[in-house]
Amino acid sequence: MNVLLLLFSLIFTPPTTVYDYTIKTMDGKEIKLSKFKGKKILIVNTASKCGYTPQYKDLEKLHQQYGKNIVVIGFPAGNFGGQELSTNKEIQDFCEKNFGVTFMLSEKVSVKGEDINPLFKYLTTVENPDFKGDIKWNFEKFLINEKGQLVHRYRSTVKPLDPEITKNF
């Protein structure tokens, strides 16, 4: 009986940090977020045809300026008004051509609803000092500390280079 309980707990232990997740990049590589232990991570749900899309420029500046201390990862999603391009290739080309994006982009994901990406299911439900709940729009930001824990969450209106974010690194 104890063996069954142990096996059950190993299989169904809920994630405790983002390090429990693996993402797939635009070019199809699987990356375990545990690879970034010891660094902060800024996770952003992005879209190519949104009023907040110019934030790509500031995300790239953040990546260039603070890249030794933080990993920036964009997660393109079309959950809000279908404001994301159709294919990963189109998204990647758009980001490189229009904003010179060199920071990591995941493949297109869903950040809300029944098909929500497991990482975003975790990020929107885990305790943090700011707020929990569904993502309201594109370019919400999740700041992860060096231990893989969500320490701040920012709505779309908070720009990537806002001191509210940059004071953390």
C-alpha positions in Angstrom: 0.0 0.0 0.0 2.8 2.5 0.8 4.4 1.8 -2.5 1.2 2.7 -4.3 0.9 6.0 -2.3 4.5 6.8 -3.1 4.0 6.0 -6.8 0.8 8.1 -6.9 2.5 11.1 -5.3 5.4 10.9 -7.7 3.1 10.8 -10.7 0.5 13.4 -9.5 2.7 15.8 -7.6 1.6 19.3 -8.7 4.3 21.5 -10.1 6.0 23.8 -7.6 8.1 26.0 -9.9 8.4 26.8 -13.6 11.4 24.4 -13.6 8.9 21.6 -13.8 8.0 22.6 -17.3 9.4 22.1 -20.8 8.7 24.5 -23.7 9.1 24.1 -27.4 10.8 27.0 -29.2 9.9 28.4 -32.6 12.4 26.2 -34.3 11.0 23.0 -32.6 13.6 22.5 -29.9 12.4 21.4 -26.5 13.9 23.3 -23.6 13.5 22.5 -19.9 13.0 25.7 -18.0 15.2 24.2 -15.3 18.1 25.0 -17.7 17.7 28.6 -16.4 18.1 27.9 -12.7 20.0 30.8 -11.1 18.6 33.4 -13.5 15.4 35.4 -13.5 12.9 34.7 -16.3 10.4 37.1 -17.8 7.6 35.3 -19.5 5.3 37.3 -21.8 2.3 36.3 -23.8 2.8 38.1 -27.1 0.8 38.9 -30.3 1.9 40.4 -33.7 -1.2 42.4 -34.5 -2.0 44.1 -31.1 -1.8 47.6 -29.9 0.8 46.4 -27.4 3.0 44.8 -30.2 5.5 47.7 -30.1 6.5 46.2 -26.6 8.6 43.7 -28.6 11.1 46.6 -29.1 11.4 47.1 -25.3 11.5 43.4 -24.7 14.5 43.2 -27.0 16.1 46.2 -25.3 15.5 44.5 -21.9 17.1 41.3 -23.3 20.1 43.2 -24.6 20.6 45.3 -21.5 19.9 42.7 -18.8 20.5 39.5 -20.6 23.2 38.3 -18.2 20.7 38.4 -15.3 17.4 37.5 -17.0 16.0 35.3 -19.7 13.2 36.8 -21.8 10.8 34.4 -23.4 7.9 35.4 -25.6 4.9 33.1 -26.0 2.9 34.0 -29.1 -0.8 33.4 -28.6 -3.9 34.2 -30.6 -6.4 34.1 -27.7 -7.4 37.7 -27.8 -9.1 38.8 -31.0 -7.0 36.5 -33.1 -4.2 39.0 -33.0 -1.5 36.5 -33.8 -0.3 35.3 -37.1 -1.1 31.8 -38.3 2.3 30.0 -38.3 5.4 29.9 -36.2 7.5 30.9 -39.3 5.3 33.9 -40.0 5.6 35.0 -36.3 9.3 34.6 -36.2 9.8 36.5 -39.5 7.6 39.3 -38.3 9.4 39.6 -35.0 12.9 39.6 -36.6 12.0 42.0 -39.4 10.0 44.5 -37.5 11.6 44.5 -34.0 15.0 42.7 -34.4 13.9 40.1 -31.8 16.8 37.9 -30.7 15.3 36.7 -27.4 13.7 33.3 -27.2 10.2 32.7 -28.6 8.2 29.6 -28.0 6.0 28.0 -30.5 2.5 29.5 -30.7 0.5 28.5 -27.6 -2.9 29.1 -26.0 -2.7 31.1 -22.8 -6.4 30.9 -21.9 -9.4 28.5 -22.2 -9.7 24.8 -22.3 -6.6 24.3 -24.4 -4.4 26.5 -22.2 -0.7 25.7 -22.2 0.2 23.9 -18.9 2.8 26.5 -18.1 0.2 29.3 -18.3 -2.3 27.2 -16.3 0.3 27.1 -13.6 1.3 30.8 -13.9 -2.3 32.0 -13.7 -3.2 29.9 -10.6 -0.1 29.9 -8.5 0.1 32.3 -5.5 2.1 35.5 -6.0 2.1 38.9 -4.4 0.2 40.6 -7.2 -2.9 38.7 -8.6 -4.1 35.4 -9.9 -6.6 34.5 -12.6 -7.0 34.5 -16.4 -4.8 36.6 -18.6 -6.8 39.6 -19.7 -5.0 40.5 -22.9 -1.7 40.2 -24.9 1.6 41.2 -23.3 1.0 40.3 -19.7 4.3 39.6 -18.0 5.3 37.0 -15.4 8.6 37.6 -13.5 10.2 34.4 -12.2 13.0 34.5 -9.6 16.3 32.5 -9.6 14.5 29.6 -7.8 11.8 29.3 -10.5 9.0 30.9 -8.5 6.6 33.5 -9.7 7.4 36.7 -7.8 5.5 39.4 -9.8 2.8 39.5 -12.5 2.2 42.6 -14.6 -0.7 43.6 -16.8 -0.3 44.6 -20.4 -0.1 48.3 -19.7 3.2 47.9 -17.7 6.0 48.3 -20.3 9.0 46.0 -20.2 11.4 48.8 -19.3 9.2 50.2 -16.6 11.1 50.7 -13.4 8.5 48.5 -11.7 10.0 45.6 -13.7 13.7 46.7 -14.1 14.2 47.3 -10.4 14.2 43.5 -10.0 17.5 43.1 -11.8 
